[in-house]
Amino acid sequence: MLPESGVAESAPERVVVVGGGVGGLAAALALGRAGYPVVLLEADPLPILADAEAAFAAERKGAPQVHQTHGFLARIVVELRERFPDVLETLLASGCTTMPAVADFGDVEPGDSDLAALIVRRTTFEWVLRQAVVAEPLIEMRTDVRVTGVTGATQPWSDGVVVVDGVELNDGSHQPAGVVIASTGRRGAIPEWLGAHGVDVPETIVESGLMYLSRWYRLPEGSFSVLDPKLMGDLGFVKYIAVPGDGNTLSVTLAIKAEDRDLRVALSDPDRFELACRALPGPDQFFASGSLEPCGPVRPMGGLLNRIRRFVDDDGRPTVLGFHAIGDAHTCTNPLYGRGCSLAIVQALLVTDALIEHPDDPSERARSYENGSRREVEPWYEVSVQMDELGADPAGLAGIGPGDNPGGKAVAALFVAAATDPIIGRGLARFWNLLATPRDLMSDGELLTRMAAVMADPDAYPVPPHNGPSRVELLEAIAAPTDN
Ligand SMILES: Cc1cc2nc3c(=O)[nH]c(=O)nc-3n(C[C@H](O)[C@H](O)[C@H](O)COP(=O)(O)OP(=O)(O)OC[C@H]3O[C@@H](n4cnc5c(N)ncnc54)[C@H](O)[C@@H]3O)c2cc1C
């Protein structure tokens, strides 16, 4: 149990947070507000930016995905409302909106108001969070400074386990720490840092095999409200999604198989990317009255994987003390499902709670945090891997999706049934938005009965036909003049 105040009771240790992306910012904010002195170290130079447009224009070499399409699930709204209500208010005041994440079933049920996704550019989200961090008196944020390793040693009390006591910086200096929280993202070097001290960090990686090609556009004022605001589809060879953001923006992502060289080359060209948008049912409506103002180039991004790292042994015993990884540095999920930012914030709050709960016991703190992650985060890693295997993400609803895979067909049938069955609809919306784990769904008898009936007869819930082009037709439609 947390102390009722939600604030550390004994003299708090200095916490060094490495990485100023979503997870690191949330951890710093939660800890700073709980009374911990925090030093936040971020490798990218992040000047004070005047507004959301300046944040959008700034490059983020250390987190290049900030310029990829980001959907923000209802879970993130709920966490912000409960833990950082001022951040949510500022986001809404900065032009962000929320959008219902469940079909309109007429009657309103308790919990429905939680089912709302956040419409915001990732750059705006991070900018608002950063403003809140910078305003906290107990947080010192240092940017343009790279952590190169951790320091630490076993202690007489640590039973042979390495206790991390600081970080080394690229200017040769040392930053001491009572606790180090690493939120270094997908590409951070945590296994190397800990490996240098003999700490093994086992990881399991399941590649999605996908790559993103994304481009941002500016929509004419007011056009968003008259259009279907969220458009996705799956033609087997391409999954696509168009997501509006604040500031009249729209991002379109075409996710293709990483090894599909012909499509990759063609779609990397901005003009041919736009031709593809015009050929895909859904995104095409945005281009019906002519070209949109593009904001920047087509941005490719590969290496989209599911990955989980272990910081406890098979008996649940911590393998390192005074060091906790959060966000993508701990667990990565295929970005197609839009879970990463929500899970990074969940882990930032879990580690904060563990620190407050166990101020004097690093071992119990690590156990508590890793148990929380196993309960709250790991199920989504597993679900992502399973959904990848089935090819049955909701995007599949609009197209070929699950193909002949029987498991995929059954799951796709559930998503079809969810549009008209309020019990399945709410259950799946809560699941999809990380508000109910698979275990939660399994404990709901009525939901289970209904889902079992649908899955036993998936042919009664056919996926609606989709009129998109075949791969060859798309390649022809976007052929460069010299290709003909
Ligand atoms: C293509 C793509 C699309 C995505 N779409 C979505 C989506 O729709 N919805 C969603 O919720 N999530 C999405 N995600 C996932 C989401 O972006 C991540 O889960 C989220 O950013 C994780 O936050 P983080 O703090 O762990 O890491 P990051 O936000 O990546 O931040 C890591 C930070 O650490 C810094 N850093 C790294 N090493 C060091 C060092 N040695 N010293 C100092 N600083 C360092 C980096 O510069 C960076 O700022 C997507 C990811 C990708 C790749």
Ligand as a Chemical Component Dictionary entry (heavy atoms), coordinates in Angstrom:
data_LIG
# 
_chem_comp.id                   LIG 
_chem_comp.type                 NON-POLYMER 
_chem_comp.pdbx_formal_charge   0 
_chem_comp.three_letter_code    LIG 
# 
loop_
_chem_comp_atom.comp_id 
_chem_comp_atom.atom_id 
_chem_comp_atom.alt_atom_id 
_chem_comp_atom.type_symbol 
_chem_comp_atom.charge 
_chem_comp_atom.model_Cartn_x 
_chem_comp_atom.model_Cartn_y 
_chem_comp_atom.model_Cartn_z 
_chem_comp_atom.pdbx_ordinal 
LIG C1  C1  C 0 6.820  3.589  -35.788 1  
LIG C2  C2  C 0 6.273  3.648  -34.388 2  
LIG C3  C3  C 0 4.949  3.988  -34.171 3  
LIG C4  C4  C 0 4.440  4.021  -32.879 4  
LIG N1  N1  N 0 3.109  4.284  -32.694 5  
LIG C5  C5  C 0 2.621  4.322  -31.443 6  
LIG C6  C6  C 0 1.262  4.626  -31.214 7  
LIG O1  O1  O 0 0.477  4.775  -32.144 8  
LIG N2  N2  N 0 0.827  4.723  -29.916 9  
LIG C7  C7  C 0 1.665  4.492  -28.867 10 
LIG O2  O2  O 0 1.231  4.597  -27.721 11 
LIG N3  N3  N 0 2.949  4.171  -29.057 12 
LIG C8  C8  C 0 3.440  4.076  -30.314 13 
LIG N4  N4  N 0 4.746  3.762  -30.503 14 
LIG C9  C9  C 0 5.568  3.399  -29.345 15 
LIG C10 C10 C 0 6.026  4.615  -28.581 16 
LIG O3  O3  O 0 6.618  5.553  -29.447 17 
LIG C11 C11 C 0 7.014  4.160  -27.517 18 
LIG O4  O4  O 0 6.478  3.047  -26.863 19 
LIG C12 C12 C 0 7.297  5.239  -26.493 20 
LIG O5  O5  O 0 7.975  6.302  -27.085 21 
LIG C13 C13 C 0 8.139  4.648  -25.363 22 
LIG O6  O6  O 0 8.596  5.677  -24.520 23 
LIG P1  P1  P 0 10.039 5.537  -23.845 24 
LIG O7  O7  O 0 10.147 6.618  -22.868 25 
LIG O8  O8  O 0 10.229 4.142  -23.418 26 
LIG O9  O9  O 0 11.059 5.746  -25.047 27 
LIG P2  P2  P 0 11.247 6.975  -26.037 28 
LIG O10 O10 O 0 10.020 7.806  -26.084 29 
LIG O11 O11 O 0 11.770 6.394  -27.300 30 
LIG O12 O12 O 0 12.363 7.857  -25.359 31 
LIG C14 C14 C 0 13.672 7.395  -25.158 32 
LIG C15 C15 C 0 14.520 8.624  -24.883 33 
LIG O13 O13 O 0 15.755 8.226  -24.306 34 
LIG C16 C16 C 0 16.794 9.020  -24.845 35 
LIG N5  N5  N 0 18.035 8.259  -24.680 36 
LIG C17 C17 C 0 18.330 7.048  -25.199 37 
LIG N6  N6  N 0 19.555 6.661  -24.814 38 
LIG C18 C18 C 0 20.038 7.650  -24.023 39 
LIG C19 C19 C 0 21.252 7.837  -23.315 40 
LIG N7  N7  N 0 22.229 6.921  -23.369 41 
LIG N8  N8  N 0 21.427 8.962  -22.604 42 
LIG C20 C20 C 0 20.454 9.904  -22.546 43 
LIG N9  N9  N 0 19.277 9.786  -23.202 44 
LIG C21 C21 C 0 19.067 8.664  -23.926 45 
LIG C22 C22 C 0 16.369 9.221  -26.290 46 
LIG O14 O14 O 0 17.003 10.348 -26.880 47 
LIG C23 C23 C 0 14.862 9.397  -26.141 48 
LIG O15 O15 O 0 14.496 10.739 -25.974 49 
LIG C24 C24 C 0 5.281  3.727  -31.789 50 
LIG C25 C25 C 0 6.622  3.403  -31.993 51 
LIG C26 C26 C 0 7.113  3.349  -33.276 52 
LIG C27 C27 C 0 8.558  2.958  -33.480 53 
# 
loop_
_chem_comp_bond.comp_id 
_chem_comp_bond.atom_id_1 
_chem_comp_bond.atom_id_2 
_chem_comp_bond.value_order 
_chem_comp_bond.pdbx_ordinal 
LIG C1  C2  SING 1  
LIG C2  C3  SING 2  
LIG C2  C26 DOUB 3  
LIG C3  C4  DOUB 4  
LIG C4  N1  SING 5  
LIG C4  C24 SING 6  
LIG N1  C5  DOUB 7  
LIG C5  C6  SING 8  
LIG C5  C8  SING 9  
LIG C6  O1  DOUB 10 
LIG C6  N2  SING 11 
LIG N2  C7  SING 12 
LIG C7  O2  DOUB 13 
LIG C7  N3  SING 14 
LIG N3  C8  DOUB 15 
LIG C8  N4  SING 16 
LIG N4  C9  SING 17 
LIG N4  C24 SING 18 
LIG C9  C10 SING 19 
LIG C10 O3  SING 20 
LIG C10 C11 SING 21 
LIG C11 O4  SING 22 
LIG C11 C12 SING 23 
LIG C12 O5  SING 24 
LIG C12 C13 SING 25 
LIG C13 O6  SING 26 
LIG O6  P1  SING 27 
LIG P1  O7  DOUB 28 
LIG P1  O8  SING 29 
LIG P1  O9  SING 30 
LIG O9  P2  SING 31 
LIG P2  O10 DOUB 32 
LIG P2  O11 SING 33 
LIG P2  O12 SING 34 
LIG O12 C14 SING 35 
LIG C14 C15 SING 36 
LIG C15 O13 SING 37 
LIG C15 C23 SING 38 
LIG O13 C16 SING 39 
LIG C16 N5  SING 40 
LIG C16 C22 SING 41 
LIG N5  C17 SING 42 
LIG N5  C21 SING 43 
LIG C17 N6  DOUB 44 
LIG N6  C18 SING 45 
LIG C18 C19 SING 46 
LIG C18 C21 DOUB 47 
LIG C19 N7  SING 48 
LIG C19 N8  DOUB 49 
LIG N8  C20 SING 50 
LIG C20 N9  DOUB 51 
LIG N9  C21 SING 52 
LIG C22 O14 SING 53 
LIG C22 C23 SING 54 
LIG C23 O15 SING 55 
LIG C24 C25 DOUB 56 
LIG C25 C26 SING 57 
LIG C26 C27 SING 58 
# 
